[in-house]
């Protein structure tokens, strides 16, 4: 996936999940559209972003 971080070895980039959430999709609607994802995948995507963001300081 051109160096993009993916979910659990799938070809689903974390950035896709983050964009869906940023555009107002709920975890439930994301899972409806991508049934191979689990709620934990979405939560971990959000946590990954929080770990990668620079902290004010």
Secondary structure per residue as TSV (DSSP state, phi and psi in degrees):
chain	resnum	aa	ss	phi	psi
A	1	X	-	360.0	36.7
A	2	X	T	57.0	36.8
A	3	X	T	82.2	3.7
A	4	X	-	-75.7	144.9
A	5	X	-	-71.4	129.8
A	6	X	B	-116.7	163.4
A	7	X	S	-85.6	126.6
A	8	X	T	39.8	40.1
A	9	X	T	75.8	3.6
A	10	X	S	-82.0	167.9
A	11	X	S	-92.4	49.0
A	12	X	-	-121.6	108.3
A	13	X	B	-68.9	144.4
A	14	X	H	-57.4	-36.6
A	15	X	H	-60.8	-31.6
A	16	X	H	-62.8	-48.8
A	17	X	H	-61.8	-43.2
A	18	X	H	-63.8	-39.4
A	19	X	H	-65.0	-40.1
A	20	X	H	-62.7	-44.6
A	21	X	H	-64.3	-43.4
A	22	X	H	-62.3	-27.0
A	23	X	T	-94.6	15.6
A	24	X	T	93.9	4.1
A	25	X	-	-72.4	138.8
A	26	X	-	-88.0	160.3
A	27	X	H	-54.6	-36.8
A	28	X	H	-64.4	-43.3
A	29	X	H	-71.4	-32.7
A	30	X	H	-63.4	-44.3
A	31	X	H	-67.0	-33.2
A	32	X	H	-62.4	-41.2
A	33	X	H	-79.1	-28.2
A	34	X	S	-129.5	75.1
A	35	X	T	-64.2	-14.1
A	36	X	T	-81.8	-8.0
A	37	X	-	-86.9	154.4
A	38	X	-	-118.0	157.3
A	39	X	H	-52.5	-36.4
A	40	X	H	-63.6	-32.9
A	41	X	H	-62.0	-41.2
A	42	X	H	-68.5	-44.8
A	43	X	H	-60.5	-43.9
A	44	X	H	-67.1	-33.3
A	45	X	H	-61.9	-44.0
A	46	X	H	-66.1	-39.3
A	47	X	H	-65.9	-38.9
A	48	X	H	-59.0	-44.0
A	49	X	H	-63.6	-42.2
A	50	X	H	-62.1	-33.6
A	51	X	H	-74.6	-29.2
A	52	X	H	-88.3	-15.6
A	53	X	S	-75.8	140.7
A	54	X	-	-68.2	141.8
A	55	X	-	-93.9	134.8
A	56	X	-	-62.9	144.8
A	57	X	-	-173.1	360.0
